[in-house]
C-alpha cells in the first residue's frame, strides 16, 4: 500500500518545480486506484480523459498491427502516461495494460489542463517526460533492429 506521503513525493518528482499547493491540488482531486494484472488502463484509438501516475506495479505499453502485439515500453512506479492524448486532444496512441497488481493516481483532464496551463514548469516537465519516453523507445527499437539484422 502506498502512503499519502509516498504518493505526494512521486507527484513532486514528476513535477519537481510545482509549488506545494499545486501538488496538493493534484493529489486532492486525484483518485487512487488499484488494478489486478490484465486490466487495460488505456485503449489505442479511444478518447479518454485520464493522466496516470504510477504508484506501484507495472504496465506494458503496446500497439497491435496485423494481429501482432508490439511492446513499445513499460512503466513502473514513479512514471506517468496518458498525457499525449490530453495535450493533443486526440485518441490514445497505444494500449496500456497492467502486468501485475498496479496502483495509480488518476488525474482528470480538467485538473491536468489546469495545472499545465497555469504552471509553465509543469508543462515543461510534461514535455520532457514525453521526449524522454520517445528517445527511450527509439533506442529500444534500434537495439531490436540491430539484433534482427
Secondary structure, 3 states (H helix, E strand, C coil): CCCHHHHHHHHHHHCCCCCHHHHHHHHHHCEEEEECCCCEEECCCCCCCEEEEEEECEEEEEEEECCEEEEEEEEECCCEECHHHHHHCCCCCCEEEECCCEEEEEEEHHHHHHHHHHCHHHHHHHHHHHHHHHHHHHHHHHHHHHHHC
